Amino acid sequence: MAAQLPHHLKPNALALGVFFALYPLSMISAQADSQYSCAVGAGGQWICTTQEKPRSVPRPTPISEPATSKTATSTSKKTATAPVTTTARKAKASTKQAAQAKGYALNSRSSDYSHLDWVPRESLTGEQLAEISPYCGGTYIEPLRLGKDDTTPFKQAPIYVNAINSRHEQNTQLTVLTGDIIIRQASLQAEAEYGELDQLNNLGTLTGQVRLRDQDILMVGDQARIQLDTGEAQIDNTEYVVHSKKTRGGAEYIKRNEDGIIRLKSGSYTSCAPSKNDWHLQSNNITLNQETGFGTATNATLRVKNIPVLYTPYVQFPIDDRRLSGFLPPSISYSRRKGADITTPYYINLAPNYDATLYPNYISKRGLLTEAEFRYLTKQSEGQLGAAWLGNDSETERKLQSEYKKDRWMLNWQHQHGFNSRLLAEVDYTDISDPYYFQDLSSNIIASSDSTVDQRAGLTWRGDSFSANLSVHAYERANISDITPYDKLPQLTLNGRVPGELAGLELSYQTEWVRFDRSLKNGKYRDRDGDFHPWQDEHLKGLNRAVGNRTHIEPALSMPMDWMWGFIKPSVKFAYTKYDLELDKTGKQTIGAGRTFKSAPSRSLPIYSLDSGLYFDRPTELFGKNYTQTIEPRLFYLYVPYTDQIDLPLFNTGESSFSYSSLFRDNRFTGRDRIGDSNHVSLGLTYRWLEDTGFERQQASVGQAYYFSDRKVMLDAANKNDYKMHERNTSKRSPYAAQYMYRFNQDWKLNANYTWDPETHSPRSGSMMFNYQPEDNLNKILNFGYRYTNDGVYFDEKLGRYVTGSGDYTNTTTGQVYKDFYKVEQTDASIMWPIFTRWNAIARWQFDYNRSQTLEALGGFEYNNCCWKVRLVSRYWVDYDERTMSPEDNRRPDRGVFLQIILKSLGGITGNKVSTFLDEGIPGYQRREDNAY
């Protein structure tokens, strides 16, 4: 059987489950005789008794215990009741019609709408209140009842019938049931005040407060007629509730045909409270076909306060898990750079295991961007193919720029294939028409990138104690201001450990062979004004222009020892790296005075480390609560002898930012091109404050490293003595590193990291993030963050190599100087807060103090009630990349106004992009949405 894809379209709750409450009743005549014991009485009437005692019928109740049944009460009193005539029953029927209620529920059936299992907010339990939005005045609570969770197939389930009175007219073959009638089979239950069973015509009739229940579904009507031999059934003047979706609706009647097709005449659907009609869907005729899994509706209208706002003459929708082709909610926005931006997705259900989606995207300042996505799923593989096309882009702002194409396009293929439990193949390939594509256009298919897009494929074998990988990985540039990255064509890795242990010793290994290649840009490029600038690749000098192969072998031997009170882990590694290099003429000429190019350099060195720690804890009491306090000292020693690595290139290596965790690493560089020499000991101390429940209220760590020798290996240097130019390489101690976390309670949280350099008496980096979101009101969100770093890695155009720290940027064409361009100092504040009942304010401001620039600012409001919400947000933003090599990189600010309308239980009518940037920019937003706000 083919695998099933995840669904784009959710089933429309208007169609959910109503037919389930009809079909089983057609089987009553076939099985009722086995549930009754009947005999002729002295007066000629039938006297029948059931094999099951009368059951109580729970009514809507906010508490967990079932309510007392009036059926049970009547039986206990043994009150003699005269048969109620059909005429009398009709007099008790509702005088109002559900199909003409204009979106309201019928209060003529019950003034408090309890006939729909509606329970007002003030009567709900705390557990039930937690399940609904704070804006709801109540909810639908399915009462406890016998058989509610019965999963017995209907054909195998017995039928139980209960009524206060019954009689059988032998001449007419008419059986009459009166008073609190209950008919139950498996999970299905029918209730009424009066019922007739016409055996001659195989017709069953229920009248008077008719209720049909199944799991999660309730239908209420004035009368139900069931053709017992064919299964045809009809319920008149019907209201229905789907409890789990908190939705309801009505119809003039709901009818089941002999072929099992369900028809709703003048049907409606809404998620609003019974007394509200903020919005509802109305259709003249709705047809539900269980066999195909789809329904259709004609003359469907979306009404707001009974005013029609959207209309379609015909619509098809799913009624089960099967998917259906059709339009998805559109996205509408307006921004300065794009103008009006309208996307109307169309989903195409091709087969259970593959589908497609079209994204026609009209951009008023550019034209029609068309995206298409094809997804597939098999027993062994899954993936998607995507493409986008914008022909003859009408925006001319880039017409002078290098490598710009008027015909914009994008291709993407993502694939995973499991040949067996051990062998896995992966592909992630993206190609774009020009490097400005993601700066100008967004995508509904893949995540945008402002640096590079991936073009990679690989095979992975997972053994019992090792893994092997063969891959190729190329990059397509997504801007013109960065240096061309290295491609890995190919890369082969083998990592693992030797099975078993010998006297507690563990032997592991890491190996790699990779080919690094790239084509550097020569000459100059033109910016949007037509001015010429040299490509960043032109500034590369010496070995930074090299390509070649790298082989790395690194076995390791360790002996971890753990106790309740602490741990010790001695370890020794041996790292061997071999290169086969090629260097162009420019690289050889600029390699540096007194240096010569070596085409096959190598490096081999040992790495010795000893990691150890102790655990101290004690119980304590504070403010009447019990806590556990822990003190955890840690000592780490590292020795790596110095090996000159100035003749080795930089293929994929950087320098880690200094932090508390870096005190306990065995290499201050990332990647394999540099292994830092070191002879130091790191001391750290961690304090924890734990509650008896395991809740960690506070954690604080502080540490420092003490050096016994200078750190001579640099990321990039002109000669081997350049390390003396930087105090951080010759100091006897590292900066102080600290990290801190404090939870005031479950609602308040503070995280901070800080490093202070005692040599320069200044901070090197730091960050702080404060979050507030109360558990009992997730609607309140407050965030504030601060980030500072002065130890990043950047490319110095004048030196033609990478530099660690901060520095000025000078435009080599204009001569303009940007002070401390590579230092980062930013604040980020965001809030979502209720200001009035159902009204919430939304705001975010992210500011870069170093560049004196707002990176993003948004403000707006949200109106939210139980069945719909609307957001209107004004936004200013910059597609910001702090690693950019140039301030003039075409990342100009944009402004836009975004409207989002959501009809709950129906979905977003428009504005899905609003949720995207709120989720990315406001921590806690998604948690709020997931909890029914």
Buried (B, 14 or more C-beta within 10 A) or exposed (E): EEBEBEBBBBBBBBBBBBBBBBBBBBBBBEBBEEBBEEEEEEEEEBBBEBEBEBBBBBBBBBEEEBBEBBBBEBBEEEEEEEEBEBEBBEEEBBEBBBBEBEBBBBBEBBEBBBBBBBBBBEBBEEEBBEBBBBBBBBBBBBBBBBBBEBEEEBEEBBBBBBBBBBBBEEEEEBBBBBBBBBBBBBBBBBBBBBBBBBBEEBBBBBBBBBBBBBBBBBBBBBBBBBBBEEBBBBBBBBBBBBBEBBBBBBBBBBBBBEEBBBBBBBBBBBBBBBEBBBBBBBBBBBBBBBEBBBBBBEBBBBBBEBEEEEEEEEBBBBBBEBBBBBEBBBBBBBBEBBBEBBBBBBBBBBEBBBBBBBBBBBBEBBBEBBBBBBBBBEEEBBBBBBBBBBEEBEBEBBEEBBBBBBEBBBBBBBBEBBEEEEEBBBBBBBBBBBBBBBBBBBBBBBEEBBBBBBBBBBBBBBEEEBEBBBBBBBBBBBBBBBBBBBBBBBBBBBBBEBEEEEEEEBBBBBBBBBBBBBEBBEEEBBBBEEEEBBBBBBBBBBBBBBBBBBBBBBBBBBBBEEEEEBBBBBBBBBBBBBBEBEBEEBBBEBBBEEBEBBEEBEBEBEBBBBBBBBBEEEEEEEEEEEBBBBEBBBBBBBBBEBBEBBBBBBBBBBBBBBBBBBBBBBBBBBBBBBBBBBBBBBBBEBBBBBEEEEEBBBBBBBBBBEBEBBBBBBBBBBEBEBBEEBEBBBBEEBBBBBBBBBBEEEBBBBBBBBBBBEEEEEBBBBBBBBBBBBEEEBBBBBBBBBBBBBBBBBBBBEBBBBBBBBBEBBBBEEEEEBEBBBBBBBBBBBBBEBEEEBEBBBBBBBBBEBBEBBBBBBBBBBBBBBBBBBBBBEBBBBBBBBEBBBBBBBBEBBEBEBBBBBBBBBEBBBBBBBBEBBEEBBBBBEEBBEEBB
